[in-house]
Amino acid sequence: MDVVVRCYDHTGAPADSWFDLTYHRERSVYGAFSPPNHFAYLWTPGWPGTASYNSVGSVNNLTPAGAGLHYIEFHKVGVKEGHIQVTGYKGGNEYCNLQNVWTLSGSVVLVRNVICWKASGSPASPQSFVSYSSRA
């Protein structure tokens, strides 16, 4: 696996910076296995290969929610406390984050919204990787 990490400063210029990198494929974002048994991830707007994974075989939904926004639902994995990570991907100095804290509705994780920005501060087309892991 080859990974390219690009870091930028607040003006959007390339910068020499520390970074963290997490890799997981069909596993919880923090690497534990059994538990947690309830986790999911989603590449937006899609990625070659496995663009969406749900550990209990359910669906993950993505709905455009405005300029630079995606509303996401991870079904049947919202059990007990959980954790979400989001990062932008592809070339360029765009970055993504959560617009608000995620919530649970039954066992559905509601992410309102993933929001992406250009270095200039204007909304960017959301290109992100979003991962959720439950404690159970």
Secondary structure, DSSP 4 states (H G I P E B T S, - for coil): -------B-TTS-B----------SSS-TT---SS---EEEEEES--SS--EEETTS--EEEEE-STTEEEEEETT---SSEEEEEEE-SSSS-EEEESS--EEETTEEEEEEEEEE-TTSSB----EEEEEEE--
